[in-house]
Amino acid sequence: MKQARKRAGMTQAEAAEGIGIAPEVYGRMERGGVLPSVPTLLRMCLILGSGPHELMGFAEVESGQSAPGANTVPPGLSDTPEKRCLLRRLARLDSPRLKALARLVALLLSGR
């Protein structure tokens, strides 16, 4: 898990937030003290962009490589760490702020 998290450019707290668990629980999972439930493992695979075999320690993967036979990651989940960080921050905005930001982005993209 640690290797996959580092490849994804995330801290333990960021990974935990993306998965929807407490950072303390994520840390225990990463150290091998606790096993995730199946739904949590699925969210971990999606957030970290790795297959369950790697995250559960059944496959060694060198940094920068994908695990052999790894599940295909759905489009958008293999985004850069910066984009994932921005998306996590956007998810915390309330509706009025999100709408205002969308208008600002539209203006920036239109070149006005």
C-alpha positions in Angstrom: 0.0 0.0 0.0 2.8 2.4 0.9 4.5 2.0 -2.4 1.3 2.5 -4.4 0.4 5.6 -2.3 3.8 7.1 -2.9 3.6 6.4 -6.6 0.2 8.2 -6.5 2.0 11.2 -4.9 -0.3 11.2 -1.8 0.2 11.5 1.9 -1.5 9.0 4.2 -4.0 11.7 5.1 -4.8 12.4 1.5 -5.2 8.7 0.7 -7.4 8.2 3.7 -9.6 11.1 2.7 -10.0 9.9 -0.8 -10.9 6.4 0.4 -13.2 7.8 3.0 -11.6 6.4 6.1 -9.8 8.0 9.1 -6.1 8.6 8.6 -5.3 6.5 11.7 -7.2 3.5 10.2 -5.4 4.0 6.9 -2.0 4.0 8.7 -2.8 0.8 10.5 -3.8 -0.8 7.2 -0.6 0.4 5.5 1.4 -1.1 8.4 -0.5 -4.4 8.0 -2.3 -4.2 11.4 -5.8 -4.1 9.9 -7.3 -5.6 6.8 -9.7 -3.5 4.7 -13.3 -4.5 4.0 -14.0 -5.4 0.3 -15.7 -2.1 -0.4 -12.8 -0.2 1.2 -10.3 -2.3 -0.8 -12.1 -1.4 -4.0 -12.0 2.4 -3.1 -8.3 2.0 -2.3 -7.7 0.4 -5.7 -9.4 3.3 -7.4 -7.8 6.0 -5.4 -4.3 4.6 -5.5 -4.5 3.3 -9.1 -3.3 -0.2 -8.1 -4.8 -3.7 -8.2 -5.9 -5.5 -5.0 -3.1 -8.1 -5.3 -0.5 -5.3 -4.9 -2.3 -3.5 -2.1 -2.8 -6.7 -0.1 0.9 -7.6 -0.5 0.6 -10.5 -3.0 2.7 -8.8 -5.7 5.9 -6.8 -5.4 5.9 -3.9 -7.8 8.9 -1.7 -8.4 8.4 2.1 -8.2 7.0 3.6 -11.4 5.7 0.3 -12.7 2.2 -1.3 -12.8 1.6 -4.7 -11.3 1.4 -7.5 -13.9 -2.2 -8.2 -14.6 -3.4 -5.1 -12.6 -7.0 -4.1 -13.1 -7.5 -1.5 -15.7 -8.1 1.8 -13.9 -11.3 3.6 -15.1 -10.7 6.9 -17.1 -10.0 9.8 -14.9 -8.6 7.8 -12.0 -5.1 7.7 -13.5 -5.0 11.5 -13.4 -1.9 13.3 -12.1 -1.6 13.7 -8.3 -2.1 17.5 -8.7 -5.4 17.0 -10.5 -6.6 14.4 -7.9 -5.7 16.9 -5.2 -7.6 19.7 -6.9 -10.7 17.4 -7.4 -10.6 16.4 -3.7 -10.6 20.1 -2.7 -13.4 20.9 -5.2 -15.5 18.2 -3.6 -15.4 20.1 -0.3 -16.9 23.3 -1.7 -20.5 24.2 -1.1 -22.8 24.7 -4.1 -22.6 28.5 -4.4 -18.8 28.5 -4.2 -18.6 25.6 -6.7 -20.9 27.5 -9.1 -18.8 30.7 -8.8 -15.6 28.7 -9.4 -17.2 27.1 -12.5 -18.0 30.6 -13.9 -14.4 31.7 -13.2 -13.0 28.7 -15.0 -15.3 29.3 -17.9 -14.0 32.9 -18.2 -10.4 31.7 -18.0 -10.9 29.1 -20.7 -12.7 31.6 -23.0 -9.7 33.9 -22.9 -11.7 37.0 -21.8 
